[in-house]
Amino acid sequence: MNNNAADNTSDHLADNPYDQPLAPATASQKAAHQNLQAIAQAAVDHLGLEVLEVQMQNMGGQPIVLIRIDRLDEQPVTMSDLTTASRAAEAEFDRLDPIASEYRLEFESPGAKRPLNTARHFERMVGLKARVRGEGHAFTAPIKSVDGNQVTFDVAGSDVTLTVGTFQGNLAEFPDRHR
């Protein structure tokens, strides 16, 4: 993690795997991912939690469903939140059985590479660097402003404005305080 504001990571795009274009997912992969996301969100909705991201990982042959959550009240995620969310999701995943083989469910707080999915997510992180992919862009740059669903980034001194939902964004530096 580098919080040095003078560090210009946008100059080194090829060195950063987060700044590389993603391989396009197949329609069935997208549908499966959306299904897992919907199941996880339905399981934690009543808990005041939001599913930021669902990832399928394969560690040593056993699939892992990694679910990153955040609190809707924007307070820090606690161990109690993770435990409660895990139990609720486990019951829902067991009931619906969305994955044919055995798998493990894991929950995490957003952490330093926090997914930024909504305008509010970007608003909370204005001034910090984000990694952006999509709409023909791949860069790491500070979030300059948010106006409705339009997010403006300062990319090497030039404004680049993108519409939320048309690109993928992740926090690229850890804030000095909870936001």
Secondary structure, 3 states (H helix, E strand, C coil): CCCCCCCCHHHHHHHCHHHCCCCCCCHHHHHHHHHHHHHHHHHHHHHCEEEEEEEEEEECCEEEEEEEEEECCCCCCCHHHHHHHHHHHHHHHHHHCCCCCCCEEEEECCCCCCEECCHHHHHHCCCCEEEEEECCEEEEEEEEEEECCEEEEEECCEEEEEECCCCEEEECCCCCCCC
